[in-house]
Amino acid sequence: GDDVIGALGTASGIDRVNGGDGYDIWAGDYSAELMALRVNVLGNGTATISNGTSVRNIESFEVSLGGGNDKVFTSGGFLNIYDSSLTDYDTTTVDYSASSNNVFGRFEGSSTVALSGIVFGDYPTESINFSGMEKVSVSTGMGDDDLIVMGDRSYLQNLTINAGIGSDILNAYFDNAVDDCQFSVVGNSTQNNFGIYKNF
């Protein structure tokens, strides 16, 4: 069936989840956890968490992080990742480097939600949606990507995008930023105080 499965509380519990057939959603709420977690979500419906939890045969993942310096890695699928705490240092890595799909995405830096954004690795069949991250790295592959970057320097300076091979477009909107923007363009790469952007 189409199941909704949840984990609530701290990361002290170790779960083994198999969604089976159907369209299944797994939601892990670790917002009360102070220990740093490492979350790996792969594009084949599987996920692992550093506390020993493993999940498979799941079509959509939702994870709420807590007060630790958490690290998230994903290579595809449907993933919503949130962290409401701005006192920690959370990192998200999105790796589409092996993909030939066109990637579309939007990234924003804000003093209220840190780094947030959404990445479509194979529109509309999969998406990565994140909020409350302090550092984000995105690698795309051989497709013709179209990405938007906007917001404040305070968090965008911790954003790195490598567009890989293809005819890629970077749309940068810093018109509402209060900080001066300093660009350094070398070949098809740009490094500035609003992030690092390669292979565009």
C-alpha positions as a printed Julia matrix, in Angstrom:
200×3 Matrix{Float64}:
  0.0    0.0     0.0
  0.85   3.72    0.04
  2.29   3.99    3.54
  3.34   6.91    5.75
  5.96   5.89    8.32
  7.4    8.18   10.98
 10.2    8.37   13.54
  9.79  10.92   16.33
 12.08  12.11   19.12
 15.82  11.75   19.54
 18.18   9.54   17.55
 18.54   7.02   20.4
 16.18   4.58   18.66
 17.54   2.46   15.81
 14.9    1.7    13.17
 14.78  -0.72   10.25
 12.16   0.33    7.72
 11.05  -1.42    4.53
  8.28   0.4     2.69
  7.55  -2.5     0.34
  5.38  -1.83   -2.72
  3.38   1.31   -3.37
  4.25   4.99   -2.9
  5.65   5.25    0.63
  6.71   8.26    2.69
  9.19   8.12    5.57
  9.43  11.1     7.94
 12.19  11.34   10.56
 11.71  14.09   13.15
 15.02  14.5    15.0
 14.48  18.16   15.87
 14.94  17.41   19.6
 18.31  15.72   19.0
 21.48  17.58   20.04
 23.9   14.96   18.71
 25.35  15.51   15.24
 23.8   13.2    12.65
 24.94  12.07    9.21
 22.08  11.36    6.83
 22.59   9.63    3.46
 19.66   9.5     1.03
 20.28   7.72   -2.28
 18.21   7.88   -5.42
 17.26   4.2    -5.23
 14.8    4.56   -2.36
 17.28   3.86    0.45
 18.62   5.96    3.3
 20.91   5.5     6.29
 21.42   7.59    9.42
 24.54   7.54   11.56
 22.59   6.33   14.62
 22.14   2.97   12.84
 18.73   3.56   11.24
 18.25   2.22    7.71
 15.35   2.77    5.33
 14.56   1.13    1.98
 11.8    0.95   -0.61
 10.72   4.51    0.2
  9.66   6.97   -2.51
  9.72  10.21   -0.47
 11.84  11.24    2.53
 11.31  14.04    5.05
 13.91  14.79    7.72
 13.87  17.44   10.46
 17.27  18.02   12.06
 18.13  19.19   15.57
 20.88  21.13   17.31
 23.91  19.13   16.19
 26.31  19.93   13.36
 24.56  17.6    10.93
 25.69  16.44    7.49
 23.32  15.38    4.72
 24.3   13.67    1.47
 21.89  12.86   -1.35
 22.18  11.66   -4.93
 18.52  11.79   -5.91
 14.93  10.98   -5.1
 12.36  13.09   -3.24
 13.88  14.63   -0.11
 12.69  17.42    2.17
 15.3   18.39    4.77
 14.73  21.06    7.42
 16.58  22.59   10.34
 15.08  25.44   12.34
 18.17  25.99   14.51
 20.66  28.67   13.41
 23.06  27.98   16.3
 24.58  24.85   14.73
 26.43  24.27   11.43
 24.65  21.94    9.04
 25.97  20.83    5.66
 24.04  19.46    2.68
 25.73  17.86   -0.34
 23.71  17.18   -3.5
 25.57  14.96   -5.97
 24.1   14.67   -9.47
 27.54  14.41  -11.09
 26.74  11.02  -12.66
 23.46  12.24  -14.15
 22.79  13.21  -17.77
 19.51  14.99  -16.87
 19.0   18.72  -17.07
 19.03  20.07  -13.51
 16.93  23.04  -12.45
 17.33  24.73   -9.1
 16.9   27.81   -6.94
 19.12  28.76   -4.0
 18.66  31.59   -1.52
 20.71  32.95    1.37
 18.81  34.58    4.21
 19.53  35.65    7.77
 16.27  34.01    8.89
 16.53  30.55    7.26
 20.26  30.43    6.35
 20.62  28.57    3.03
 17.44  27.23    1.45
 16.55  25.96   -1.97
 15.1   23.33   -4.24
 16.86  21.21   -6.88
 15.08  19.21   -9.56
 17.39  16.41  -10.67
 14.87  14.95  -13.1
 11.93  17.31  -13.34
  9.26  16.58  -12.2
 10.01  13.05  -11.0
 12.45  13.97   -8.22
 13.41  16.98   -6.14
 15.63  17.97   -3.22
 14.15  20.65   -0.97
 16.18  22.05    1.92
 16.04  24.85    4.48
 18.18  25.98    7.43
 21.55  24.82    6.07
 24.77  26.69    6.84
 26.78  25.15    3.97
 25.59  23.63    0.69
 27.51  21.97   -2.15
 25.84  20.93   -5.41
 27.41  18.98   -8.29
 25.57  18.37  -11.56
 26.51  16.19  -14.53
 26.2   16.2   -18.3
 22.85  17.97  -18.69
 22.1   21.56  -19.64
 21.39  23.04  -16.22
 19.54  26.24  -15.34
 20.14  27.49  -11.79
 19.1   30.61   -9.87
 21.03  32.14   -6.95
 19.77  35.04   -4.85
 19.9   36.56   -1.37
 22.39  37.74    1.25
 26.14  37.26    1.32
 26.18  36.05    4.94
 25.1   32.56    3.87
 25.56  32.5     0.1
 29.32  32.69    0.69
 29.02  29.07    1.88
 27.33  27.89   -1.35
 29.34  25.97   -3.97
 27.89  24.82   -7.3
 29.8   22.78   -9.89
 27.7   22.56  -13.05
 29.78  19.82  -14.66
 29.58  19.21  -18.42
 26.88  20.76  -20.58
 25.57  24.16  -21.62
 24.72  25.54  -18.19
 23.17  28.84  -17.13
 23.66  30.65  -13.82
 21.15  33.38  -12.97
 22.43  35.53  -10.07
 20.18  38.11   -8.41
 21.92  40.14   -5.72
 19.99  43.37   -6.25
 18.5   43.33   -2.74
 21.76  42.48   -0.96
 23.22  45.08    1.39
 26.83  43.86    0.96
 29.14  44.77   -1.91
 29.5   41.93   -4.42
 33.04  41.11   -5.56
 33.45  38.87   -8.64
 36.5   37.0    -9.85
 35.94  35.22  -13.2
 38.5   32.66  -14.4
 37.52  30.78  -17.56
 34.01  29.43  -17.0
 34.18  29.64  -13.21
 33.24  32.46  -10.86
 34.34  32.97   -7.28
 33.02  35.85   -5.24
 31.93  36.73   -1.75
 28.46  35.43   -2.66
 29.59  31.84   -3.36
 31.65  29.69   -5.71
 30.22  28.7    -9.11
 32.11  26.44  -11.51
 31.68  25.23  -15.1
 29.03  27.66  -16.25
